[in-house]
Amino acid sequence: MLGALQSIAQPRELSVNPVAPSVLARLERLHSSIVKVIRGKEEIVDSLIAALLARGHVLLEDVPGVGKTTLAQALARSLQLDFSRIQFTSDTLPSDIIGITIFRQDNNEFEFVSGPLFANVVLADEINRATPRTQSALLEAMSEHAVTVENRRHELAQPFLVVATQNPVEATGTYPLPESQLDRFLMRLSMGYPGRDEELELLRSGGTEPELEQLTPVLTAEEVLNLQQVVREVHIADELLSYLLEVVEATRRHASLTLGISTRGCLAWQRSAQAMALVRGRSFVIPDDLQNTAEAVLAHRVVVSDPLLGGGWERSRQERAVIRGILEEVPVPR
């Protein structure tokens, strides 16, 4: 791997400028703010920040009580942005999240009253408890950053990030997200249980609520938009793009998969690697950036062909295992 890093890291035919100190300072402020609350999960925090910079959405899939909602709230409180939380249930309607049009008798006109989806950071809690009809209401918003109500298009605030949570273990009263909905999420992350030292510290402090309440914004909307623009300028060498495609093509012909990575998935992986490179303080992508983001970006976009495999946690584990196996088989460019 070291040889690959040395040969690919510095582009041979392109002069790549280092990341501006002001950009590094902003990223450090955001990271330091979130880890005050989320301890021992540096990689998860970096991935969440990378998704924000890559203009993507995040699905946090894990058992209850490990900090999924806290992570989303810590990000929202660290940004000077509008935040809303939607608690999904089986009777949640599309109008409950998008909004409704009402008639104003005082001026004899119809007026659109926006719902909680019209915020910069939206926490969609337990999204798999919503019916398919309500889940589909998010599709346009997540892919186009706009919604259409009664033939009128309403633009959403910028930047716009959906952080959804779901419990993959519990099946009663849930509606599994279809492939089209999953594909709208840039990354699927799993936090896991905290380490022993971190959990002991949580017990001593009585939880994360005090730290969460004390968080103050460290970045404005304009600064976030600027960072998203910087991601587009992060260089990725042709050798790494070829490596990316080799991995993607391997998913399309893998014996254990009935559905491989689409072209949208290719672009999502590229953007994620560029964003991760910036989060790590570089203006160019290295193989580690692709490998560190592969599982989070690709696993939820494939479909395992095992007919005996159930849904939920076991299927997620199998999807991740297939992606890890492909990464081990495809040679890294040198």
Residue, then its C-alpha position, 0 to 999 in steps of 0.5 A: m500500500l505504501g508504494a501506491l500512496q507514494s506513486i498516486a498521492q502526488p499527481r505527475e502531470l498536474s500541480v496541485n495546490p495545498v489546502a488553504p489554511s482557512v479551510l483546514a481551520r474550518l474543518e478542525r473547528l467542526h470536527s472538534s465540536i462534534v467529538k466533544v459529544i461523540r467520543g471514540k468514533e473519529e471515523i464516523v465523525d469524519s464520514l459524516i462531515a465528508a457526506l456534508l461536504a459532498r452534498g450527500h445524505v446519511l443513513l445511520e443504521d444501528v441498534p437503539g441507544v448507541g448515539k445515532t440521534t445524538l450524532a445528528q444533533a451534534l452536527a446540527r448544533s455545530l452549524q449555524l443552520d436551521f435544524s428540524r427533527i421528524q419522528f416517523t411513525s406508520d401514520t406519518l403522511p407526506s404532507d406532515i413532512i413537506g407541508i400543505t397549501i391552505f386558503r387564506q380568507d383574508n386575501n382570498e389566496f392559497e398559501f403554501v405552509s412549509g413543513p419540517l423538511f424545509a430546513n438545512v439539516v433534517l433528522a429523519d428519525e426511524i425512517n423505516r417506520a414510515t409507509p412507502r408513500t411517505q418514504s417516497a415523498l423524500l425522494e425528490a427532496m433528497s435528489e433534487h433539493a426541491v419539492t413539488v406541491e400542486n404543480r408548484r416547485h419549492e426550492l429547499a434551503q442550501p446547504f441541505l442534509v438529511v440524516a436518517t436513522q433506522n433500527p435494522v433488528e426490529a421488524t415489527g411495524t417497519y417498512p424496509l427502504p426500497e433500493s431506489q430510496l437507499d440509493r439516495f443516501l450517499m453513505r450508510l454508517s453504523m456506529g457500533y457500541p462505544g469502547r470501554d473507556e468511552e462508555l465508562e466516561l459516559l457513566r461518570s458524566g451521566g450522559t452526553e446531554p450536558e455537552l450537547e446543550q453547550l455546543t455552539p455553532v462554529l460554521t455558517a451556511e456560507e462557510v459550509l457552501n464554500l467547503q462544498q465547492v472546495v471538494r469539487e476541486v480536489h484532484i483524483a488521478d486517472e489511475l484511481l478512477s480506473y481502480l474505482l471502475e474496476v471495483v464497481e465492475a466487480t460488483r456487477r459480475h459478482a456471483s453473490l450479487t443480483l444488483g451491482i453498483s450503478t453509475r450514480g453509485c460511481l459518482a457518489w463514491q468519487r465525491s465521497a473520496q474527494a470529500m474524505a481527502l479534504v477532511r484529512g487535509r489533502s487537496f488530492v485523493i489517495p487509495d486510502d480515501l477510496q478504500n475508507t469510504a467504499e463500504a459506507v458508500l457501496a454496501h447499501r447499493v448492492v443486492v445480495s442474491d441469497p434467497l435464504l438471507g433475511g432482511g435487516w442486520e444480517r443482510s447489511r452484514q452480508e452486503r458489507a462483507v461482499i464489498r470488503g471481499i471485492l476490495e481485497e481482490v482488486p489490486v490497488p494501483r501503483 
